[in-house]
Amino acid sequence: MEGTPDEIPAEAESELSPQDRQEAIRERILTHGFVSVGELADAFAVSGMTIRRDLELLEEQGWVRKVRGGATAEPSAFYHGDVRHRMQAMAAAKGEIAAHALGHVERGHTIMLDESTTGYGLAQLLPNRRPVTVITNFLPSLQLLSRKPGIDLIALGGAYRPAYDAFLGLRTAESVGSMTADLLFASTTAITAGSCYHRSQETIEVKLALMQAAARKILLADHAKFGKRAVHHLASVTEFDLVIVDSGIAPEHLEELRQLGVAVEVAPASDA
Protein backbone atom coordinates (compact mmCIF):
# COMPACT_ATOMS: atom_id res chain seq x y z
CA MET A 1 0.00 0.00 0.00
CA GLU A 2 1.44 3.39 -0.97
CA GLY A 3 2.27 6.15 1.49
CA THR A 4 3.70 6.20 4.97
CA PRO A 5 1.67 4.80 7.88
CA ASP A 6 0.61 8.35 8.84
CA GLU A 7 -0.69 8.97 5.32
CA ILE A 8 -2.93 5.91 5.17
CA PRO A 9 -6.63 6.94 5.40
CA ALA A 10 -8.44 5.70 8.50
CA GLU A 11 -10.91 3.69 6.45
CA ALA A 12 -8.00 1.92 4.75
CA GLU A 13 -6.24 1.28 8.07
CA SER A 14 -9.27 -0.57 9.39
CA GLU A 15 -8.92 -3.02 6.48
CA LEU A 16 -5.28 -3.90 7.19
CA SER A 17 -4.35 -7.46 8.07
CA PRO A 18 -3.04 -7.95 11.64
CA GLN A 19 0.53 -8.22 10.32
CA ASP A 20 0.22 -5.03 8.24
CA ARG A 21 -1.45 -3.22 11.15
CA GLN A 22 1.38 -4.21 13.50
CA GLU A 23 3.96 -3.01 10.99
CA ALA A 24 2.12 0.30 10.64
CA ILE A 25 1.92 0.63 14.43
CA ARG A 26 5.63 -0.04 14.72
CA GLU A 27 6.42 2.65 12.15
CA ARG A 28 4.21 5.18 13.93
CA ILE A 29 5.93 4.55 17.25
CA LEU A 30 9.42 4.76 15.73
CA THR A 31 8.48 7.99 13.94
CA HIS A 32 6.81 9.75 16.88
CA GLY A 33 8.70 8.21 19.81
CA PHE A 34 5.48 7.58 21.79
CA VAL A 35 1.94 6.75 20.72
CA SER A 36 -0.99 6.08 23.07
CA VAL A 37 -3.29 3.08 22.93
CA GLY A 38 -6.25 5.41 22.35
CA GLU A 39 -4.60 7.11 19.38
CA LEU A 40 -3.77 3.77 17.80
CA ALA A 41 -7.24 2.35 18.41
CA ASP A 42 -8.82 5.38 16.73
CA ALA A 43 -6.37 5.38 13.84
CA PHE A 44 -6.85 1.70 13.04
CA ALA A 45 -10.55 1.43 13.95
CA VAL A 46 -9.98 -1.48 16.34
CA SER A 47 -10.44 -1.97 20.06
CA GLY A 48 -7.96 -0.96 22.71
CA MET A 49 -7.62 -4.63 23.62
CA THR A 50 -6.55 -5.44 20.05
CA ILE A 51 -3.95 -2.66 20.16
CA ARG A 52 -2.60 -3.92 23.48
CA ARG A 53 -2.19 -7.40 21.99
CA ASP A 54 -0.38 -5.86 19.03
CA LEU A 55 1.93 -3.94 21.36
CA GLU A 56 2.63 -7.05 23.43
CA LEU A 57 3.69 -8.89 20.27
CA LEU A 58 5.85 -6.00 19.07
CA GLU A 59 7.50 -5.81 22.49
CA GLU A 60 8.21 -9.55 22.49
CA GLN A 61 9.89 -9.11 19.09
CA GLY A 62 12.02 -6.30 20.50
CA TRP A 63 10.63 -3.49 18.35
CA VAL A 64 8.99 -1.26 20.96
CA ARG A 65 8.63 -0.87 24.72
CA LYS A 66 5.22 -0.82 26.36
CA VAL A 67 4.70 1.97 28.87
CA ARG A 68 1.67 3.25 30.76
CA GLY A 69 -0.99 4.21 28.23
CA GLY A 70 0.89 3.23 25.09
CA ALA A 71 4.32 2.33 23.72
CA THR A 72 7.61 4.07 23.02
CA ALA A 73 10.77 3.64 20.96
CA GLU A 74 12.90 5.13 23.74
CA PRO A 75 15.34 2.66 25.32
CA SER A 76 15.28 1.65 28.98
CA ALA A 77 17.28 -0.62 31.28
CA PHE A 78 15.49 -3.59 29.68
CA TYR A 79 14.84 -2.39 26.12
CA HIS A 80 17.72 -1.58 23.77
CA GLY A 81 15.88 0.76 21.43
CA ASP A 82 15.29 0.35 17.70
CA VAL A 83 18.34 0.51 15.42
CA ARG A 84 17.02 3.63 13.69
CA HIS A 85 16.64 5.37 17.03
CA ARG A 86 20.12 4.26 18.08
CA MET A 87 21.65 5.52 14.84
CA GLN A 88 20.29 8.99 15.51
CA ALA A 89 21.13 9.16 19.22
CA MET A 90 24.40 10.90 20.14
CA ALA A 91 25.39 11.02 16.47
CA ALA A 92 27.93 13.85 16.86
CA ALA A 93 29.63 12.18 19.83
CA LYS A 94 29.78 8.85 18.00
CA GLY A 95 31.29 10.62 15.01
CA GLU A 96 34.05 12.05 17.18
CA ILE A 97 34.82 8.65 18.64
CA ALA A 98 34.79 6.86 15.28
CA ALA A 99 37.12 9.41 13.68
CA HIS A 100 39.57 9.08 16.55
CA ALA A 101 39.33 5.28 16.62
CA LEU A 102 40.34 5.13 12.96
CA GLY A 103 43.79 6.28 14.02
CA HIS A 104 44.33 2.90 15.70
CA VAL A 105 43.63 0.95 12.49
CA GLU A 106 46.58 0.14 10.27
CA ARG A 107 46.56 -1.18 6.74
CA GLY A 108 46.45 -4.98 6.76
CA HIS A 109 44.79 -5.19 10.16
CA THR A 110 42.05 -7.69 10.91
CA ILE A 111 39.44 -5.96 13.03
CA MET A 112 36.22 -7.02 14.70
CA LEU A 113 33.18 -4.78 15.03
CA ASP A 114 30.26 -5.57 17.32
CA GLU A 115 26.63 -4.64 16.64
CA SER A 116 26.97 -1.12 18.07
CA THR A 117 26.03 1.96 16.09
CA THR A 118 29.29 3.58 17.24
CA GLY A 119 31.13 0.73 15.53
CA TYR A 120 29.02 1.40 12.46
CA GLY A 121 30.39 4.94 12.43
CA LEU A 122 33.90 3.47 12.32
CA ALA A 123 32.86 1.07 9.55
CA GLN A 124 31.98 4.08 7.40
CA LEU A 125 35.60 5.25 7.65
CA LEU A 126 37.41 1.94 7.16
CA PRO A 127 37.78 2.21 3.37
CA ASN A 128 40.31 4.96 4.19
CA ARG A 129 42.54 2.26 5.75
CA ARG A 130 42.25 -0.45 3.14
CA PRO A 131 43.29 -3.14 2.81
CA VAL A 132 41.71 -4.42 6.02
CA THR A 133 39.77 -7.49 7.05
CA VAL A 134 36.53 -6.82 8.91
CA ILE A 135 34.64 -9.40 10.99
CA THR A 136 31.19 -8.39 12.21
CA ASN A 137 27.71 -9.60 13.10
CA PHE A 138 26.01 -6.23 12.43
CA LEU A 139 24.01 -6.29 9.20
CA PRO A 140 24.22 -2.52 8.49
CA SER A 141 28.04 -2.73 8.67
CA LEU A 142 28.03 -5.80 6.43
CA GLN A 143 25.85 -4.04 3.87
CA LEU A 144 27.92 -0.87 4.07
CA LEU A 145 31.26 -2.61 3.51
CA SER A 146 30.15 -5.17 0.94
CA ARG A 147 31.71 -4.59 -2.49
CA LYS A 148 34.07 -1.97 -1.05
CA PRO A 149 37.46 -2.48 -2.71
CA GLY A 150 40.20 -3.45 -0.28
CA ILE A 151 37.78 -4.67 2.40
CA ASP A 152 37.90 -8.41 3.10
CA LEU A 153 34.57 -8.97 4.82
CA ILE A 154 33.68 -11.89 7.10
CA ALA A 155 30.08 -12.18 8.30
CA LEU A 156 29.32 -13.87 11.62
CA GLY A 157 26.24 -16.04 11.24
CA GLY A 158 23.71 -17.27 13.75
CA ALA A 159 20.19 -16.26 14.67
CA TYR A 160 19.17 -13.01 13.02
CA ARG A 161 17.44 -10.58 15.39
CA PRO A 162 15.55 -7.94 13.36
CA ALA A 163 15.20 -5.51 16.25
CA TYR A 164 18.99 -5.41 16.60
CA ASP A 165 19.60 -5.87 12.85
CA ALA A 166 22.33 -8.30 13.88
CA PHE A 167 23.18 -11.96 14.26
CA LEU A 168 23.22 -12.91 17.93
CA GLY A 169 23.17 -15.80 20.35
CA LEU A 170 25.11 -18.98 21.00
CA ARG A 171 25.75 -19.93 17.37
CA THR A 172 27.13 -16.49 16.61
CA ALA A 173 29.39 -16.67 19.65
CA GLU A 174 30.59 -20.13 18.64
CA SER A 175 31.42 -18.95 15.13
CA VAL A 176 33.89 -16.47 16.62
CA GLY A 177 35.84 -19.26 18.32
CA SER A 178 37.90 -20.22 15.27
CA MET A 179 38.96 -16.64 14.51
CA THR A 180 41.51 -14.13 15.74
CA ALA A 181 41.84 -10.41 15.12
CA ASP A 182 44.27 -7.59 15.75
CA LEU A 183 41.62 -5.26 17.15
CA LEU A 184 38.11 -5.34 18.54
CA PHE A 185 36.05 -2.17 18.58
CA ALA A 186 33.05 -2.65 20.85
CA SER A 187 30.56 -0.53 22.72
CA THR A 188 28.12 -1.06 25.55
CA THR A 189 24.76 0.19 26.75
CA ALA A 190 25.78 1.53 30.16
CA ILE A 191 28.86 2.11 32.29
CA THR A 192 28.33 2.24 36.06
CA ALA A 193 30.93 2.00 38.84
CA GLY A 194 33.62 0.90 36.42
CA SER A 195 31.62 -1.90 34.81
CA CYS A 196 29.89 -2.27 31.45
CA TYR A 197 26.29 -3.44 31.26
CA HIS A 198 23.96 -4.39 28.44
CA ARG A 199 20.24 -5.05 28.07
CA SER A 200 20.52 -8.36 26.21
CA GLN A 201 22.14 -11.56 27.44
CA GLU A 202 22.46 -12.97 23.93
CA THR A 203 24.31 -9.82 22.89
CA ILE A 204 26.72 -10.27 25.79
CA GLU A 205 27.51 -13.83 24.67
CA VAL A 206 28.73 -12.51 21.35
CA LYS A 207 30.63 -9.55 22.82
CA LEU A 208 32.50 -11.81 25.24
CA ALA A 209 33.47 -14.15 22.42
CA LEU A 210 34.75 -11.20 20.39
CA MET A 211 36.78 -9.98 23.37
CA GLN A 212 38.45 -13.38 23.72
CA ALA A 213 39.34 -13.51 20.02
CA ALA A 214 40.99 -10.08 19.74
CA ALA A 215 44.59 -9.30 20.59
CA ARG A 216 43.63 -5.74 21.56
CA LYS A 217 40.23 -4.61 22.80
CA ILE A 218 39.03 -1.02 22.44
CA LEU A 219 35.83 0.22 24.08
CA LEU A 220 33.98 3.02 22.29
CA ALA A 221 31.80 4.90 24.78
CA ASP A 222 30.01 8.20 24.28
CA HIS A 223 29.39 10.31 27.38
CA ALA A 224 25.70 9.36 27.58
CA LYS A 225 26.70 5.79 28.48
CA PHE A 226 28.15 6.83 31.85
CA GLY A 227 25.91 6.59 34.88
CA LYS A 228 23.22 4.72 32.94
CA ARG A 229 21.89 1.35 34.03
CA ALA A 230 21.18 -1.90 32.23
CA VAL A 231 20.43 -5.42 33.43
CA HIS A 232 23.27 -7.71 32.38
CA HIS A 233 26.92 -7.34 33.35
CA LEU A 234 29.35 -7.49 30.42
CA ALA A 235 32.82 -6.75 31.79
CA SER A 236 34.86 -4.31 33.82
CA VAL A 237 36.23 -1.39 31.84
CA THR A 238 39.66 -2.60 33.00
CA GLU A 239 39.29 -5.63 30.71
CA PHE A 240 39.68 -3.32 27.72
CA ASP A 241 43.11 -2.16 26.59
CA LEU A 242 41.79 1.28 25.76
CA VAL A 243 38.62 3.31 26.21
CA ILE A 244 37.84 6.06 23.69
CA VAL A 245 35.33 8.69 24.83
CA ASP A 246 34.02 11.85 23.21
CA SER A 247 34.77 15.42 24.24
CA GLY A 248 31.47 15.73 26.07
CA ILE A 249 32.45 13.35 28.87
CA ALA A 250 31.94 14.75 32.38
CA PRO A 251 35.18 15.41 34.28
CA GLU A 252 34.13 13.13 37.14
CA HIS A 253 33.56 10.20 34.77
CA LEU A 254 36.91 10.75 33.09
CA GLU A 255 38.62 10.90 36.48
CA GLU A 256 36.87 7.71 37.60
CA LEU A 257 38.28 5.83 34.60
CA ARG A 258 41.76 7.12 35.28
CA GLN A 259 41.52 6.22 38.96
CA LEU A 260 40.76 2.66 37.87
CA GLY A 261 43.98 2.64 35.87
CA VAL A 262 42.18 2.51 32.53
CA ALA A 263 43.94 3.86 29.45
CA VAL A 264 41.64 6.58 28.12
CA GLU A 265 41.74 8.74 25.03
CA VAL A 266 39.36 11.68 24.63
CA ALA A 267 38.42 12.22 20.99
CA PRO A 268 38.63 15.92 20.13
CA ALA A 269 35.57 17.49 18.60
CA SER A 270 37.59 18.48 15.54
CA ASP A 271 38.08 14.79 14.59
CA ALA A 272 34.42 14.51 13.56
Disulfide bonds with the S-S distance in Angstrom:
none
